[in-house]
Amino acid sequence: MALINELRERGVEFVSLTEAIDTTTPMGSFIFHITAALAELERSIIRERTRAGLASARARGHKGGRPRKLNDREWRAVRTLVDARELTIAEIAVQYHVSPATIYRRLSS
């Protein structure tokens, strides 16, 4: 809608051949604005429902996002192996089925 308004200020009108909307006429402009308002309302409703769903899931104890690859006990074991310097990071990564970048990222935090 903002794009259409910007174009109108420059003297450009919008004509949709498939939806029969022509902003050069008062009725076409009215239909366009009603359609845009309904689309904005729908986006707002979807956003509101999504937030409510996420809040409900959090209240039930669910966490969002990707599950962690390793638990705290496994990370302590990885840290012990890294500190012992008997294996390379790549070898430890293979052993724990993670990428070396995952280990480096965790070690740097």
C-alpha positions as a printed NumPy array, in Angstrom:
array([[  0.   ,   0.   ,   0.   ],
       [  2.843,   2.396,   0.822],
       [  4.375,   1.617,  -2.574],
       [  1.128,   2.402,  -4.379],
       [  0.789,   5.702,  -2.464],
       [  4.376,   6.617,  -3.293],
       [  3.785,   5.832,  -6.956],
       [  0.56 ,   7.889,  -6.932],
       [  2.521,  10.893,  -5.609],
       [  4.792,  10.522,  -8.644],
       [  1.793,  10.455, -10.975],
       [  1.738,   6.678, -11.517],
       [ -1.548,   4.788, -11.175],
       [ -2.075,   1.064, -10.463],
       [ -4.174,  -1.17 , -12.713],
       [ -4.49 ,  -4.876, -11.9  ],
       [ -5.689,  -6.913, -14.839],
       [ -6.488, -10.066, -12.854],
       [ -8.359,  -8.468,  -9.914],
       [-10.024,  -5.69 , -11.942],
       [ -8.63 ,  -2.968,  -9.684],
       [ -7.971,   0.38 , -11.332],
       [ -6.792,   3.158,  -9.01 ],
       [ -7.428,   5.763, -11.684],
       [-11.16 ,   5.566, -10.819],
       [-12.722,   6.394,  -7.45 ],
       [-14.322,   2.932,  -7.157],
       [-11.051,   1.174,  -8.048],
       [ -9.184,   3.227,  -5.474],
       [-11.835,   2.381,  -2.871],
       [-11.621,  -1.374,  -3.623],
       [ -7.832,  -1.216,  -3.433],
       [ -7.906,   0.5  ,  -0.026],
       [-10.49 ,  -1.951,   1.348],
       [ -8.397,  -4.908,   0.134],
       [ -5.236,  -3.424,   1.644],
       [ -7.014,  -2.785,   4.965],
       [ -8.285,  -6.384,   5.069],
       [ -4.789,  -7.689,   4.344],
       [ -3.359,  -5.559,   7.161],
       [ -6.074,  -6.803,   9.527],
       [ -5.285, -10.416,   8.614],
       [ -1.551,  -9.869,   9.268],
       [ -2.356,  -8.372,  12.662],
       [ -4.632, -11.278,  13.574],
       [ -1.984, -13.818,  12.549],
       [  0.657, -11.954,  14.587],
       [ -1.652, -11.863,  17.632],
       [ -2.481, -15.568,  17.376],
       [  1.182, -16.486,  16.968],
       [  2.16 , -14.526,  20.073],
       [ -0.689, -16.073,  22.062],
       [  0.325, -19.556,  20.919],
       [  3.956, -18.999,  21.886],
       [  2.935, -17.635,  25.295],
       [  0.664, -20.636,  25.832],
       [  3.448, -23.047,  24.915],
       [  5.855, -21.281,  27.29 ],
       [  3.252, -21.506,  30.069],
       [  3.093, -25.27 ,  29.476],
       [  6.885, -25.466,  29.799],
       [  7.795, -25.798,  26.131],
       [ 10.894, -24.062,  24.857],
       [ 11.201, -22.753,  21.344],
       [ 14.103, -23.159,  19.002],
       [ 16.288, -25.989,  17.919],
       [ 17.065, -28.713,  20.488],
       [ 20.595, -28.679,  21.882],
       [ 22.956, -31.2  ,  20.351],
       [ 24.746, -32.014,  23.623],
       [ 23.581, -31.787,  27.228],
       [ 25.61 , -30.198,  30.048],
       [ 27.231, -33.49 ,  31.086],
       [ 28.418, -34.114,  27.517],
       [ 29.789, -30.567,  27.267],
       [ 31.785, -31.089,  30.466],
       [ 33.242, -34.256,  28.917],
       [ 34.106, -32.354,  25.744],
       [ 35.777, -29.63 ,  27.812],
       [ 37.818, -32.305,  29.653],
       [ 38.945, -33.807,  26.346],
       [ 39.888, -30.412,  24.952],
       [ 41.845, -29.518,  28.094],
       [ 43.667, -32.874,  28.022],
       [ 44.89 , -32.091,  24.472],
       [ 45.044, -35.779,  23.595],
       [ 42.575, -35.42 ,  20.71 ],
       [ 42.096, -32.674,  18.171],
       [ 38.903, -30.654,  18.079],
       [ 37.991, -32.429,  14.83 ],
       [ 38.394, -35.851,  16.466],
       [ 36.29 , -34.806,  19.456],
       [ 33.643, -33.439,  17.079],
       [ 33.462, -36.781,  15.251],
       [ 33.208, -38.646,  18.546],
       [ 30.257, -36.481,  19.698],
       [ 28.602, -36.142,  16.251],
       [ 28.906, -32.357,  16.118],
       [ 30.877, -30.022,  13.903],
       [ 34.182, -28.557,  15.057],
       [ 32.557, -25.122,  14.743],
       [ 29.991, -26.143,  17.365],
       [ 32.777, -26.981,  19.807],
       [ 34.737, -23.804,  19.063],
       [ 31.564, -21.712,  19.452],
       [ 30.777, -23.261,  22.819],
       [ 34.366, -22.92 ,  24.048],
       [ 34.464, -19.228,  23.162],
       [ 31.317, -18.399,  25.129]])
